[in-house]
Amino acid sequence: MNLIQDAISRVLDLGGPVVLLLLCVSVLTAALVLYKMWQYQAARVGRHRQLATAVAAWDLGDQAGAQKALAESRSYLSPVLAMALSAPQTAELSARVDAEAETRFAQLERGLGALDMVAQLAPLMGLFGTVIGMIEAFQKLQSAGSSVDPSLLAGGIWVALLTTAAGLAVAMPTSLVLSWLTARMQRERVFANQALRVVFAPQTLPQTAPDAEAFQSLGT
């Protein structure tokens, strides 16, 4: 306990409460990123090889092959495709499965808003700490009067700029991770939309199977 208190005291002495706040934000952000990576792994985001095979088989009129491939899939989109394949394709069913897919996307996107907020606010928090630090540095300089020590001003300035560096250090990796997670979800939407459109409008007399290769590339 004493070690934690000493560490907090050193952080406060070095960068002030803003750096301490950014440190706490960075810990929470790292925990959220790890959770999202685990969630995506558990849901098998981007791993839809069996679903792609099922959709390609359905597009070619092989209903038994489609059902078999669908049964082997562990993707979070499997229930959505199963709903689409288990009943006559109607406009009402199309709207229903689209809503079901969006519900699952919303669950996977939960928390991305918090990462976006951290990416935007962390630099501003660092800048706020820098402004406060600069004000304190110039107040000390004014209090020194005619006996101005340049090291006093320089020390106050580098401590103030430390908060800006801390804010950028939190914001930059958060922004990179957020862009990566957002891109993965965009890819998921493209795959789901194409798969559902094929299910509800399969080709009747296929000559080749080009869609199978396309879905395989989207599902991996």
C-alpha positions, 0 to 999 in steps of 0.5 A: 500500500505504501508503494502505491501511495509513493508512486502516486505522490511521485506522479503528482509531483512530476506532472500533477493531477492531470498526468495521474488522471491520464494514467488512470484513463490509460489503464481503463482504456487498455482493459477495454481494448483487451476485452474487445479483442477477447470478445471479437475472438470469442465471437469469431469475428472475421472467421466465417469460412463455413458461413461463406461455404454455406452461402455459396452452396445455397446460391448454387441450389445445394440446400443440403450442403448449405445446411451442413456447412451452416451447422459446422459454423461457430460464428456469431452470425450463424443464427442469423443465416439459420433464420434466413435459410429456415423459412420461405424468403419474404420481405418481412423475413429479410427485414427481420434478419437484417435487424438481427444482424444489426443487433449483433453488430451493436453488441460487438461495437459497444465500447468503441464510443468510449475509445473514440472519446478517449482518443479525442479528449486525451490530447485536450486533457494534456493541453489543459495540464500544460496550460495550468503548468505554464500558469504556475511557472510564470507565477513562480517567475513573477514571484522571483522578482528581479532575481530570475533564475532561468532554470526555474522557468525551464523546469516549470515549462518541461513539467508542463509539457509533460502533460501534453506528451502524456495525453498524446501517448494515450490518444495515439495508440487508442486511435490506432486500435479504434480504427482497426476495430472499426475497420473489422466491423465494417468488413463484417457488415459487408460480409453479412449484407452480401451473404443475406442478399445472396440468400434472398436472391440466389442465382437459379441456373449457375454455370460456375461458382465464382461467388464461392471464391468471393465469399471465401475471401470475405470470410477469412 
